[in-house]
Every structure is written in structure tokens, then in C-alpha cells.
Amino acid sequence: MRLLLKRGKQRELIKKFREKNNLTWNQFSKRLKIRFPRLKEYYYENALIPENIFKEIDDKTYSEYIIEKREENWGRIKGGKISPGKTKKIKIPKESKKLAEFYGIMLGDGNLTKIKGYKLGTYSIRIVGDIHKDKEYLLNFVKPLIENLFEIKVRNSKFRGSNGMFLEAYSRELVKFLEKKGFKPGNKIKNRLEIPKWIKNNRRFLAFCLRGLYDTDGSAYKLTNQNSYQINFCNYNEVLLRDVREALISLNIFPSKITKGKEINITKKSELVKYLKVIGFHNHKHLNKIKMWKIAP
């Protein structure tokens, strides 16, 4: 059974229990034996709380706020037919440089969640970063990029007890769109995600996709005790690593071989100049560093 509580009381109950027991969101979801995105759906009151979970976290003070009990399939059965529910519409963008850059950001620090279940389940994207190093980039570039591409609301939040922050958007249509473009939900390494053909086959798209990848999984720095610099790309997906290296070469930028099974470096001054001219950065944590470099793109 699902419980319909007075507006605001479901969220209040979940918040009260979590704070009382001093649990992180991940600890809380593990305790309830549900996935974190599902718990967030209950917290934001986008889904009715199951009766068994309610009984586990209620201290017998919230029963008075129960308005109604509903069957598990109450939102789908209507007149003996399956109801499709309400699906929030989004803008479907054409293939473009901006879409390619967003795809690169997703390949780097993004994740796609698809959990079928109650009503429409949980369908969301999330992009994570460091609240000190990536905040300006995420809030001032990535967030409006997503909102303008898809005309969808994007939330931003901070991970409790860490320097992590994230952007998050819930949309079944967005998840379906990204799947069609080649992005699979779940673990990116296990899924061996790669740069899709619609990007590989267009040099401009490819450059912007690489920018998104380097803004998220890249780094730029001066080599220790040397008057030289390096741009590094680090990722544990070997398929994506090969794609990135081949993409750079196709753009006439020649990096190192893959080292340590996870890294690609650009070190020669001539190649650094080409990288900055053809691809460049949007993330200020990189831009602030290369301003001090004595090379000109």
C-alpha cells in the first residue's frame, strides 16, 4: 500500500528521521534498502511513501496525517486500462555544438538514472563537481546550458559532509532522448560508454564534446621544476580513453599514448597551443591556470 499524507508531512517525516539518526542520504537509503534516487522522490513528495517504509521511520506521531491508503498500482489503473501518467515535456534539441559539449560533460562527470517502478519510476540526470573548484562552471555555464537546450528545470545541491556538489534534473523524456543519442543509464565504465558517431562524424561537434570532457575529467598544470606545462585527461573507461586519443589526433592534436591505463597527456608546446585554439576550456579552474602560462594559442 501507498500512503497519501497531508501536504509537506511526508518530507517532514523523512527529514526528521534522517536528522535524528544522523544519517547521510546514502546511509539512509541503504538502511531502507532502496536506491538513493527513489528516496529523493519520496523526500520531494513526487511519489507516495510505501506503508512498510512509513512504519519503519514513523515514531507513531505521523499517522494522524494519513489522508488515504492506495493500492500499489493506483496511478496506473483507470477504468480497467493502463494510464500512461503525466510525462513532463521537454524541448528536443537538434544536433549542435552545444549539445555535443553537454554530451561530453555527461561522459565526464555525468550520470543517467533510469528506475522503472511506481508511476513513471525515477528518470534523472546528475552532474557532479567540487563545490570550491567547479561551482562557477556548474552554476554559470552547465546549468543554463541544460536549461536552454531542453527547457527543463535544473536543481543544484551539495553533498552533506563533503566538498561535492551536483546539478540534477528529473525527466523521463530527457533520459529517453539521451539513450537514443547513445548514453546508457547506470555505470559508465561497465557500460563502456563512448563518443557516439553523430559526434565523431562532425569535427566541430567533436571539438566541443572534447571540451566538455576536458572541463570535467581534465586538468591543466605546470610541471614540477620545469618551464613547461601539461594538459591531462584521466578516465577509467578504456573505450572512452581510446576515443578521446583518436579524436585529438583526428583534430591534428598529438597527445601521449595512454599511460597507467587511465591517462592521456598533452605536453609539447605546439600541441598545447593547438589544443587551446581548437578545443579550449569553459571551466574557470582550468582557465585561471592557463592565464599564467607563457604560451599563446
Backbone bond lengths (Angstrom), bond angles and torsions (degrees), N, CA, C in turn:
res aa  C-N    CA-C-N  psi(-1)  N-CA   C-N-CA  omega(-1)  CA-C   N-CA-C  phi
1 M - - - 1.468 - - 1.534 110.50 -
2 R 1.330 114.63 149.74 1.462 121.93 174.79 1.524 108.47 -111.07
3 L 1.344 115.52 143.94 1.452 120.13 -176.49 1.526 111.02 -110.09
4 L 1.311 115.99 129.93 1.450 121.78 174.33 1.525 107.34 -98.84
5 L 1.324 115.65 113.42 1.458 121.03 -179.70 1.526 110.40 -100.68
6 K 1.303 116.17 162.82 1.452 121.61 174.50 1.520 108.85 -55.71
7 R 1.322 117.32 141.06 1.457 122.87 -174.87 1.530 111.73 -50.17
8 G 1.321 116.85 128.06 1.461 122.66 177.21 1.513 114.22 92.37
9 K 1.355 117.64 -18.62 1.461 120.42 -174.38 1.532 112.03 -78.50
10 Q 1.322 118.37 -30.97 1.465 120.39 177.91 1.533 109.56 -64.33
11 R 1.316 116.09 -45.55 1.474 121.02 178.36 1.528 110.21 -64.16
12 E 1.318 116.45 -42.37 1.463 121.18 -179.70 1.529 111.18 -61.62
13 L 1.329 116.64 -41.58 1.464 121.76 179.72 1.526 110.98 -62.98
14 I 1.321 116.12 -47.60 1.469 120.49 -178.80 1.525 110.92 -63.20
15 K 1.324 116.43 -44.21 1.464 121.22 179.55 1.528 110.91 -62.99
16 K 1.313 116.34 -43.59 1.462 121.55 -178.57 1.528 111.27 -62.26
17 F 1.334 116.87 -44.91 1.465 120.65 -178.89 1.529 111.01 -66.28
18 R 1.327 117.11 -42.34 1.467 120.84 -178.31 1.531 111.06 -63.69
19 E 1.322 115.74 -45.17 1.463 119.64 -178.53 1.526 111.84 -70.28
20 K 1.323 116.36 -37.17 1.457 120.45 179.12 1.516 111.45 -62.80
21 N 1.331 116.86 -37.08 1.459 121.82 -178.17 1.529 113.10 -96.87
22 N 1.340 115.36 4.20 1.468 121.69 176.33 1.528 111.57 52.40
23 L 1.339 116.20 52.40 1.458 121.97 -177.19 1.523 110.60 -106.00
24 T 1.330 116.13 141.76 1.457 119.47 167.90 1.523 106.75 -74.43
25 W 1.333 116.94 167.11 1.459 119.35 179.08 1.519 111.13 -62.46
26 N 1.323 116.78 -38.55 1.469 119.70 179.69 1.523 111.52 -66.91
27 Q 1.333 115.98 -41.76 1.473 120.10 177.27 1.526 110.53 -63.19
28 F 1.307 115.42 -39.52 1.463 121.29 -179.80 1.527 110.54 -63.50
29 S 1.328 116.31 -47.14 1.469 119.17 -178.54 1.524 111.47 -65.26
30 K 1.337 117.01 -36.87 1.469 120.13 177.86 1.526 110.51 -66.19
31 R 1.296 116.40 -38.40 1.470 120.57 179.19 1.522 111.12 -63.09
32 L 1.327 115.22 -37.34 1.469 119.58 -179.99 1.523 112.77 -85.92
33 K 1.351 115.41 -7.02 1.474 122.21 -179.99 1.528 111.36 61.92
34 I 1.328 114.84 41.29 1.459 121.22 173.94 1.519 107.83 -132.75
35 R 1.325 116.56 161.53 1.457 120.31 179.65 1.523 110.51 -77.51
36 F 1.338 114.91 151.05 1.461 121.41 -176.68 1.537 113.31 -54.45
37 P 1.366 119.16 -46.52 1.475 118.82 179.24 1.524 113.15 -58.41
38 R 1.350 116.78 -35.59 1.459 120.18 178.16 1.529 110.51 -65.43
39 L 1.345 116.71 -42.12 1.453 120.84 178.26 1.526 110.41 -60.91
40 K 1.339 116.70 -40.53 1.469 120.07 178.94 1.535 110.56 -64.21
41 E 1.339 117.29 -34.40 1.462 120.13 177.28 1.525 110.48 -61.90
42 Y 1.337 115.77 -41.57 1.467 119.44 177.72 1.530 110.56 -66.62
43 Y 1.349 115.51 -40.83 1.465 119.94 -176.91 1.530 111.48 -63.79
44 Y 1.319 116.54 -41.37 1.466 120.11 -179.60 1.535 112.26 -85.19
45 E 1.342 115.61 3.96 1.459 122.67 176.88 1.533 111.66 61.28
46 N 1.343 114.64 33.77 1.458 119.87 173.28 1.529 111.19 -86.61
47 A 1.326 116.10 -9.53 1.461 121.97 177.96 1.523 108.06 -145.62
48 L 1.333 116.98 147.48 1.459 121.01 178.91 1.523 110.01 -75.40
49 I 1.307 115.89 141.37 1.455 121.55 -176.77 1.534 110.70 -74.85
50 P 1.342 118.73 135.00 1.468 121.11 176.58 1.535 110.26 -65.79
51 E 1.309 115.44 149.19 1.462 120.42 -177.01 1.515 111.87 -62.41
52 N 1.349 118.39 -37.79 1.467 120.06 -178.70 1.528 111.85 -66.21
53 I 1.330 117.91 -36.73 1.464 120.78 177.89 1.522 110.10 -71.09
54 F 1.331 115.88 -39.77 1.462 119.86 177.96 1.532 110.68 -57.94
55 K 1.329 116.72 -45.61 1.461 120.51 -179.08 1.529 112.30 -64.74
56 E 1.344 115.57 -30.39 1.466 119.11 -178.41 1.525 112.20 -73.41
57 I 1.324 117.57 -32.72 1.470 119.29 -175.38 1.532 113.69 -105.75
58 D 1.310 117.82 -11.91 1.463 120.04 -179.36 1.522 110.68 -81.21
59 D 1.320 116.51 138.02 1.470 121.32 177.25 1.524 110.87 -99.42
60 K 1.332 114.45 29.69 1.462 123.24 178.03 1.527 113.51 68.98
61 T 1.341 114.63 25.21 1.466 118.14 177.34 1.523 112.22 -115.15
62 Y 1.328 116.92 -9.45 1.458 119.46 -176.40 1.528 113.44 -104.30
63 S 1.311 117.45 -2.15 1.471 120.27 179.67 1.522 111.30 -60.22
64 E 1.316 116.20 -31.13 1.463 120.00 -178.53 1.534 112.70 -67.16
65 Y 1.358 115.90 -15.87 1.459 119.67 -178.89 1.531 112.88 -93.77
66 I 1.342 116.48 0.33 1.463 119.87 178.76 1.531 109.29 -73.65
67 I 1.325 115.45 120.71 1.458 120.95 -179.04 1.525 110.95 -91.68
68 E 1.343 114.95 -37.55 1.455 118.62 -174.30 1.530 110.27 -159.82
69 K 1.344 116.53 150.00 1.464 122.77 171.88 1.521 107.83 -109.32
70 R 1.344 115.14 133.89 1.454 118.60 -177.03 1.522 110.83 -127.83
71 E 1.321 115.04 151.03 1.457 120.54 178.28 1.530 109.79 -66.26
72 E 1.349 116.35 158.23 1.457 121.48 -178.56 1.521 112.67 -55.28
73 N 1.324 117.68 -37.25 1.465 120.61 -175.25 1.526 112.43 -102.20
74 W 1.328 116.39 24.65 1.458 118.83 -174.68 1.531 112.80 -61.73
75 G 1.329 116.86 -32.26 1.458 119.70 -177.22 1.509 113.34 -80.55
76 R 1.337 117.58 -11.68 1.458 120.12 -176.75 1.525 112.60 -105.49
77 I 1.359 116.22 -27.90 1.460 118.35 -176.87 1.524 110.24 -93.23
78 K 1.301 114.90 124.66 1.459 119.78 -179.59 1.523 107.56 -148.69
79 G 1.338 116.13 110.20 1.462 119.89 -179.47 1.507 112.29 64.13
80 G 1.350 117.57 29.56 1.451 121.35 178.67 1.515 113.27 81.46
81 K 1.346 117.89 2.66 1.451 121.18 -179.68 1.526 110.37 -117.96
82 I 1.309 114.77 157.26 1.452 119.49 178.12 1.522 109.78 -80.91
83 S 1.310 115.53 123.80 1.459 120.53 179.09 1.518 109.90 -90.29
84 P 1.317 118.72 137.04 1.455 121.05 -178.75 1.508 113.51 -75.47
85 G 1.326 117.81 -7.88 1.455 119.50 -178.89 1.516 110.52 73.29
86 K 1.331 116.11 -170.55 1.453 121.21 -179.70 1.519 109.48 -105.13
87 T 1.305 116.33 122.69 1.447 121.45 178.35 1.523 109.08 -111.89
88 K 1.326 116.37 119.71 1.447 120.99 -178.43 1.529 109.95 -68.65
89 K 1.308 116.12 125.27 1.445 121.30 -178.96 1.522 110.70 -78.35
90 I 1.310 115.96 146.07 1.454 121.43 176.35 1.527 108.36 -126.84
91 K 1.303 115.73 165.84 1.459 120.92 171.76 1.528 107.85 -77.26
92 I 1.313 117.67 130.79 1.461 121.68 177.54 1.532 107.70 -96.13
93 P 1.328 117.41 106.11 1.470 119.21 -175.63 1.525 112.69 -78.38
94 K 1.320 114.97 154.53 1.464 120.56 173.15 1.521 108.58 -78.51
95 E 1.314 116.16 160.61 1.458 119.93 175.50 1.524 108.35 -62.62
96 S 1.331 115.40 130.59 1.461 120.71 -174.25 1.522 110.01 -158.02
97 K 1.327 115.86 173.85 1.466 121.03 177.42 1.531 110.10 -63.27
98 K 1.321 116.48 -40.64 1.465 119.99 -179.13 1.530 111.36 -65.57
99 L 1.336 116.09 -41.33 1.458 119.43 178.46 1.529 110.04 -65.74
100 A 1.324 117.42 -38.96 1.463 121.42 178.65 1.521 110.82 -64.59
101 E 1.326 117.43 -38.39 1.463 120.34 178.65 1.531 110.13 -67.49
102 F 1.328 116.15 -42.14 1.468 119.63 176.50 1.527 110.50 -60.19
103 Y 1.333 116.68 -41.43 1.468 120.54 179.52 1.529 109.92 -62.55
104 G 1.327 117.15 -39.81 1.459 120.37 177.17 1.523 112.16 -63.86
105 I 1.330 116.50 -39.62 1.469 121.14 176.72 1.527 109.95 -61.59
106 M 1.329 116.15 -42.75 1.463 120.24 178.68 1.528 111.18 -64.61
107 L 1.328 117.84 -40.68 1.471 120.69 177.86 1.527 110.84 -62.49
108 G 1.334 116.13 -31.85 1.452 120.05 -179.60 1.523 112.85 -80.64
109 D 1.318 117.03 -71.89 1.470 121.36 -173.59 1.523 113.35 -113.73
110 G 1.319 117.12 13.87 1.459 119.51 -177.05 1.516 113.13 -100.38
111 N 1.313 114.54 165.17 1.453 121.48 177.14 1.520 109.11 -150.97
112 L 1.310 115.06 145.09 1.460 121.26 -178.84 1.527 108.58 -117.31
113 T 1.334 116.40 128.14 1.462 122.06 -179.81 1.523 110.39 -112.82
114 K 1.325 115.03 131.75 1.459 120.72 178.21 1.519 107.75 -138.90
115 I 1.331 116.19 105.15 1.459 121.66 -179.99 1.518 108.51 -123.00
116 K 1.295 116.73 109.33 1.462 120.47 178.82 1.518 109.22 -77.96
117 G 1.320 115.16 141.67 1.462 117.12 179.63 1.498 111.38 171.32
118 Y 1.297 114.89 -137.88 1.452 122.63 -176.81 1.531 111.03 -52.11
119 K 1.317 115.95 131.77 1.464 122.35 -174.16 1.521 108.65 54.34
120 L 1.330 116.83 -115.88 1.454 120.04 -178.63 1.514 112.16 -99.50
121 G 1.329 117.75 4.35 1.456 120.38 -177.88 1.510 110.50 76.52
122 T 1.326 115.57 -160.71 1.457 121.38 179.29 1.519 108.83 -116.03
123 Y 1.310 115.98 120.53 1.465 122.39 179.47 1.525 107.17 -129.25
124 S 1.320 117.22 114.95 1.455 118.96 -175.57 1.523 112.40 -153.81
125 I 1.331 114.92 161.66 1.456 121.25 169.82 1.525 107.66 -119.41
126 R 1.310 115.29 151.65 1.458 119.56 177.52 1.525 108.92 -143.79
127 I 1.317 116.20 138.13 1.462 122.42 176.47 1.528 106.89 -126.12
128 V 1.319 116.74 125.23 1.458 121.26 -174.56 1.528 111.46 -108.51
129 G 1.323 115.09 160.75 1.458 120.39 177.80 1.511 110.75 -168.10
130 D 1.323 116.25 -179.16 1.460 122.86 178.39 1.521 108.69 -90.44
131 I 1.315 116.61 130.00 1.465 120.31 -173.94 1.522 112.00 -65.63
132 H 1.333 117.33 -24.65 1.460 120.32 179.18 1.529 111.81 -88.53
133 K 1.330 117.02 -40.76 1.461 121.28 -174.10 1.527 114.08 -90.52
134 D 1.335 116.88 -32.71 1.466 120.32 -171.82 1.521 114.86 -111.06
135 K 1.319 118.04 -0.85 1.460 120.97 -172.97 1.528 112.16 -58.09
136 E 1.317 117.10 -48.34 1.468 120.49 -178.30 1.523 110.88 -62.21
137 Y 1.317 116.11 -42.53 1.468 121.32 179.51 1.530 110.88 -63.91
138 L 1.337 117.38 -47.83 1.456 121.10 -177.05 1.525 112.37 -66.34
139 L 1.328 116.23 -44.49 1.461 119.36 -174.86 1.526 113.27 -80.60
140 N 1.332 116.76 -36.19 1.465 119.50 -173.85 1.521 114.43 -97.29
141 F 1.336 117.18 -15.03 1.456 118.90 178.26 1.528 112.53 -120.84
142 V 1.343 117.04 -56.06 1.463 119.88 -173.18 1.529 111.62 -68.44
143 K 1.308 117.25 -45.13 1.472 120.51 -178.43 1.533 111.58 -59.13
144 P 1.343 119.51 -53.32 1.468 118.24 177.69 1.527 113.38 -65.73
145 L 1.338 117.24 -27.93 1.464 120.10 176.64 1.522 110.25 -60.79
146 I 1.336 116.88 -47.86 1.463 121.70 -179.80 1.529 110.80 -65.83
147 E 1.331 115.64 -44.73 1.475 119.55 -177.61 1.530 111.41 -64.03
148 N 1.326 117.30 -37.30 1.470 120.40 179.57 1.527 111.93 -75.35
149 L 1.339 116.65 -36.31 1.461 119.80 179.76 1.521 111.90 -66.52
150 F 1.339 116.43 -43.54 1.468 120.42 -169.82 1.531 114.29 -115.38
151 E 1.340 116.92 -5.31 1.467 121.32 -176.49 1.530 110.46 52.37
152 I 1.314 114.44 56.19 1.456 122.11 -177.68 1.526 109.80 -134.01
153 K 1.313 116.80 150.20 1.452 121.01 179.17 1.527 110.13 -77.41
154 V 1.319 116.09 133.51 1.460 121.98 178.95 1.526 109.03 -117.74
155 R 1.325 116.38 125.06 1.464 121.20 177.36 1.528 109.66 -92.73
156 N 1.314 116.49 151.80 1.458 120.52 170.71 1.520 109.25 -126.55
157 S 1.328 116.16 143.38 1.455 120.43 -177.34 1.520 109.48 -153.21
158 K 1.326 115.63 173.28 1.462 122.64 -178.59 1.514 109.69 -119.66
159 F 1.328 116.43 141.39 1.448 120.15 174.58 1.529 108.79 -74.74
160 R 1.298 116.06 131.33 1.466 120.21 -178.23 1.528 110.65 -67.47
161 G 1.321 116.48 134.44 1.457 121.52 175.15 1.510 114.63 75.42
162 S 1.339 117.55 20.25 1.462 119.97 179.17 1.520 109.55 -152.10
163 N 1.320 116.34 176.16 1.461 121.52 176.98 1.525 111.97 -92.01
164 G 1.325 116.51 9.34 1.460 120.76 -177.51 1.517 112.84 -82.54
165 M 1.313 116.19 145.35 1.463 122.12 173.42 1.521 107.39 -136.90
166 F 1.322 116.26 167.86 1.458 118.04 179.84 1.528 111.67 -155.08
167 L 1.325 113.93 155.61 1.456 122.43 169.09 1.518 106.75 -104.45
168 E 1.320 116.85 146.01 1.458 120.05 -176.19 1.523 110.02 -147.31
169 A 1.319 115.75 137.92 1.462 121.30 176.39 1.517 108.85 -138.01
170 Y 1.321 116.77 133.95 1.460 121.88 179.76 1.526 109.52 -104.09
171 S 1.321 115.72 122.72 1.467 119.30 178.80 1.520 110.26 -170.47
172 R 1.311 115.92 121.52 1.459 120.66 176.19 1.526 110.33 -66.02
173 E 1.343 115.48 -39.97 1.458 120.27 -178.99 1.523 111.45 -64.34
174 L 1.317 117.04 -39.08 1.465 120.77 179.14 1.522 111.10 -65.32
175 V 1.319 116.72 -42.73 1.463 120.97 178.27 1.524 110.39 -62.45
176 K 1.334 116.87 -44.52 1.461 121.17 178.87 1.528 110.68 -61.58
177 F 1.324 116.47 -41.09 1.467 121.09 179.95 1.531 110.66 -62.96
178 L 1.335 116.77 -45.78 1.460 120.13 -178.86 1.527 111.75 -67.09
179 E 1.328 116.21 -35.00 1.466 119.08 175.77 1.526 110.38 -61.79
180 K 1.310 116.95 -41.74 1.462 120.68 179.30 1.523 111.55 -64.65
181 K 1.330 115.48 -28.85 1.460 120.29 179.71 1.530 112.67 -85.09
182 G 1.343 116.86 -2.84 1.460 120.11 174.71 1.498 116.48 113.02
183 F 1.344 118.15 -1.63 1.467 120.64 -177.10 1.528 109.86 -93.81
184 K 1.326 116.95 117.15 1.459 121.41 -177.87 1.537 110.80 -91.76
185 P 1.333 117.11 145.60 1.466 119.80 176.68 1.520 111.02 -73.39
186 G 1.331 116.12 158.99 1.465 120.19 176.93 1.516 112.76 96.14
187 N 1.329 115.61 -154.56 1.466 122.75 -175.21 1.533 110.98 -71.19
188 K 1.319 116.79 119.93 1.465 121.11 -175.53 1.525 112.27 -69.22
189 I 1.332 116.88 -33.41 1.467 119.74 -179.23 1.525 110.43 -71.79
190 K 1.327 116.26 -46.88 1.462 119.81 178.24 1.529 111.18 -63.25
191 N 1.317 115.79 -35.30 1.467 120.15 179.74 1.519 112.38 -79.32
192 R 1.335 116.37 -8.24 1.468 122.09 178.18 1.532 110.99 51.41
193 L 1.342 114.34 52.23 1.457 118.85 -179.63 1.523 110.96 -63.35
194 E 1.311 115.72 146.19 1.454 121.34 -177.65 1.521 110.21 -137.05
195 I 1.322 115.72 172.33 1.461 120.21 174.09 1.528 107.27 -73.94
196 P 1.320 118.64 121.97 1.474 120.14 -175.41 1.527 112.75 -71.72
197 K 1.314 115.27 162.03 1.469 121.39 -175.47 1.528 112.62 -62.79
198 W 1.346 117.33 -34.57 1.464 118.55 -177.86 1.525 111.05 -63.65
199 I 1.332 117.02 -21.89 1.468 121.31 174.65 1.528 110.55 -90.74
200 K 1.329 116.67 -44.47 1.464 120.58 -178.73 1.524 112.28 -58.43
201 N 1.303 116.74 -34.02 1.466 120.97 -174.61 1.526 114.09 -83.01
202 N 1.325 117.85 3.15 1.455 122.11 179.71 1.533 108.28 -132.40
203 R 1.323 117.87 113.69 1.466 121.69 -174.74 1.525 112.61 -60.15
204 R 1.318 117.82 -37.75 1.466 119.91 179.74 1.522 110.36 -68.07
205 F 1.326 116.82 -44.82 1.457 120.20 177.28 1.526 110.00 -59.61
206 L 1.327 116.25 -41.20 1.459 121.41 -176.72 1.523 111.14 -62.97
207 A 1.323 117.20 -42.62 1.467 120.69 179.37 1.528 110.95 -62.72
208 F 1.338 116.33 -41.23 1.467 119.57 -179.05 1.528 111.41 -71.96
209 C 1.325 117.07 -35.04 1.461 120.44 176.13 1.526 110.05 -63.65
210 L 1.326 116.87 -42.46 1.471 120.75 177.83 1.525 110.91 -63.57
211 R 1.327 116.81 -36.19 1.463 118.89 177.05 1.535 110.11 -60.50
212 G 1.341 116.14 -45.48 1.465 119.17 178.07 1.514 112.15 -60.57
213 L 1.323 116.89 -39.53 1.466 121.50 178.80 1.522 111.58 -66.55
214 Y 1.328 117.34 -44.72 1.458 120.65 -178.71 1.521 112.38 -73.10
215 D 1.336 117.58 -30.77 1.464 119.79 175.90 1.523 111.24 -63.59
216 T 1.339 117.16 -29.85 1.464 121.34 -175.72 1.531 112.92 -99.97
217 D 1.316 117.18 -48.11 1.467 120.87 -176.64 1.523 113.04 -107.46
218 G 1.306 117.05 10.47 1.458 120.64 -179.38 1.517 112.50 -104.62
219 S 1.329 115.14 169.74 1.464 121.37 175.21 1.517 109.08 -150.15
220 A 1.314 116.01 154.23 1.465 121.97 179.94 1.527 108.01 -133.89
221 Y 1.324 116.78 133.56 1.470 119.20 -175.82 1.520 111.67 -161.52
222 K 1.335 114.86 163.05 1.462 122.71 174.07 1.520 107.78 -88.20
223 L 1.313 116.59 134.03 1.457 120.18 179.29 1.517 110.50 -70.03
224 T 1.311 116.80 140.23 1.459 122.74 -176.35 1.524 112.07 -59.44
225 N 1.332 115.65 129.52 1.474 122.91 177.75 1.527 113.13 57.02
226 Q 1.324 116.15 27.19 1.464 119.88 178.44 1.523 109.59 -135.41
227 N 1.305 114.83 152.13 1.455 119.76 176.90 1.529 109.50 -94.70
228 S 1.320 114.67 49.53 1.463 120.62 -179.76 1.520 109.64 -144.25
229 Y 1.329 115.30 167.10 1.452 120.66 -171.47 1.532 110.28 -131.30
230 Q 1.320 114.48 168.49 1.461 118.58 -177.91 1.530 110.61 -149.50
231 I 1.328 114.57 142.11 1.462 121.41 171.29 1.520 106.48 -114.03
232 N 1.317 115.69 124.72 1.462 121.81 -173.27 1.523 110.24 -116.50
233 F 1.320 115.53 143.21 1.462 121.15 171.36 1.519 107.36 -123.22
234 C 1.337 116.51 128.68 1.462 120.99 -176.64 1.523 109.69 -128.37
235 N 1.332 115.83 127.46 1.457 121.08 178.88 1.526 108.42 -159.46
236 Y 1.325 117.63 145.69 1.465 120.92 -176.87 1.531 112.93 -94.88
237 N 1.320 116.53 3.13 1.466 121.21 176.51 1.527 108.10 -91.52
238 E 1.325 117.27 105.22 1.462 120.99 -175.01 1.525 112.48 -63.19
239 V 1.322 117.34 -32.15 1.463 120.93 178.20 1.528 109.83 -65.27
240 L 1.323 116.58 -45.63 1.457 120.90 179.51 1.527 110.67 -66.48
241 L 1.322 117.28 -38.73 1.464 120.91 177.58 1.531 111.07 -57.25
242 R 1.321 115.87 -47.01 1.470 119.63 179.24 1.527 110.42 -63.95
243 D 1.324 116.06 -40.63 1.466 119.81 178.75 1.531 111.27 -60.09
244 V 1.325 115.94 -44.55 1.463 120.54 -178.48 1.526 110.60 -63.98
245 R 1.316 116.33 -44.84 1.473 119.69 179.96 1.534 110.90 -62.76
246 E 1.314 116.90 -45.22 1.461 120.78 179.62 1.530 111.04 -65.78
247 A 1.325 116.34 -34.82 1.462 120.42 179.01 1.527 110.45 -66.28
248 L 1.325 116.62 -43.12 1.466 120.37 177.94 1.527 110.80 -59.38
249 I 1.316 115.81 -46.51 1.467 120.88 -178.90 1.532 110.66 -63.12
250 S 1.351 116.41 -39.06 1.466 119.65 179.14 1.523 111.11 -64.78
251 L 1.347 117.12 -22.93 1.464 122.28 177.32 1.525 111.51 -95.12
252 N 1.342 115.38 12.11 1.469 122.81 177.50 1.530 112.35 68.54
253 I 1.312 116.64 30.56 1.468 122.76 173.97 1.526 106.62 -115.35
254 F 1.330 116.94 122.81 1.458 119.72 -171.53 1.535 111.62 -109.44
255 P 1.347 115.81 106.53 1.469 121.51 -178.07 1.532 110.93 -91.69
256 S 1.313 115.61 -175.92 1.462 121.21 173.85 1.523 109.65 -73.98
257 K 1.307 115.94 174.09 1.456 119.99 169.28 1.525 107.58 -72.32
258 I 1.316 116.88 168.70 1.461 120.72 176.35 1.528 108.38 -69.62
259 T 1.324 116.98 125.00 1.460 121.86 -178.68 1.525 111.02 -116.39
260 K 1.318 115.67 149.41 1.475 123.10 179.02 1.532 111.75 58.56
261 G 1.335 116.10 14.13 1.459 120.45 179.67 1.501 114.58 71.28
262 K 1.357 117.14 9.84 1.469 118.09 -175.47 1.530 114.37 -151.57
263 E 1.341 118.57 -2.36 1.459 119.66 -172.14 1.518 113.54 -129.41
264 I 1.332 114.89 149.17 1.458 123.82 171.64 1.524 106.34 -131.27
265 N 1.328 117.45 132.97 1.460 121.08 -178.63 1.525 111.53 -120.85
266 I 1.316 114.58 145.72 1.460 122.08 170.83 1.523 105.71 -118.17
267 T 1.333 117.26 118.27 1.459 120.69 -171.92 1.527 113.39 -124.60
268 K 1.320 118.25 -39.07 1.464 120.65 -179.02 1.525 110.08 -59.31
269 K 1.318 116.10 138.10 1.460 120.41 -178.39 1.520 111.47 -57.84
270 S 1.326 116.77 -41.72 1.465 120.45 -178.56 1.526 111.32 -62.32
271 E 1.342 116.86 -36.68 1.474 120.70 -179.75 1.527 110.72 -76.57
272 L 1.327 117.27 -35.25 1.466 120.88 176.16 1.530 110.10 -62.27
273 V 1.322 115.80 -42.87 1.461 120.64 179.44 1.525 110.00 -61.62
274 K 1.336 116.99 -43.84 1.460 120.61 179.19 1.528 111.24 -65.16
275 Y 1.335 116.33 -40.41 1.464 119.22 178.73 1.534 110.24 -59.64
276 L 1.335 116.47 -48.54 1.462 120.40 -177.25 1.527 111.94 -65.39
277 K 1.314 117.21 -31.05 1.458 121.33 179.82 1.526 112.13 -77.84
278 V 1.331 116.83 -43.04 1.467 121.45 -173.52 1.532 112.33 -87.19
279 I 1.333 116.99 -37.68 1.477 120.92 -173.90 1.520 111.62 -112.94
280 G 1.316 117.14 -64.90 1.458 121.30 177.43 1.518 114.23 73.68
281 F 1.326 115.98 -168.47 1.463 123.05 -177.90 1.537 110.63 -132.91
282 H 1.310 115.22 156.38 1.458 122.30 167.52 1.531 110.57 -116.02
283 N 1.336 116.02 -21.28 1.462 120.75 -176.90 1.529 109.95 -76.79
284 H 1.328 116.52 123.51 1.463 121.18 -175.28 1.528 113.74 -64.00
285 K 1.327 117.81 -24.23 1.464 118.27 179.21 1.527 110.46 -65.87
286 H 1.341 117.23 -27.30 1.459 121.64 175.13 1.530 110.48 -86.53
287 L 1.310 117.08 -43.73 1.463 121.22 -177.78 1.521 112.07 -59.64
288 N 1.326 116.53 -39.19 1.464 120.49 -179.88 1.524 111.80 -64.94
289 K 1.329 116.35 -30.47 1.466 119.73 179.67 1.522 111.73 -76.99
290 I 1.326 116.98 -45.22 1.458 118.65 -174.56 1.530 112.70 -72.55
291 K 1.347 116.71 -14.82 1.460 119.43 174.55 1.532 111.23 -61.12
292 M 1.341 115.40 -27.91 1.461 121.29 -176.94 1.528 112.58 -89.19
293 W 1.325 116.04 -6.79 1.457 119.26 -178.57 1.527 110.66 -75.79
294 K 1.287 115.97 144.23 1.464 120.73 -179.73 1.521 111.02 -93.93
295 I 1.327 114.20 49.39 1.465 119.43 175.17 1.515 107.31 -134.61
296 A 1.305 116.03 152.06 1.461 120.12 -178.39 1.511 110.65 -120.46
297 P 1.351 118.17 124.22 1.478 120.38 178.08 1.523 110.45 -70.97
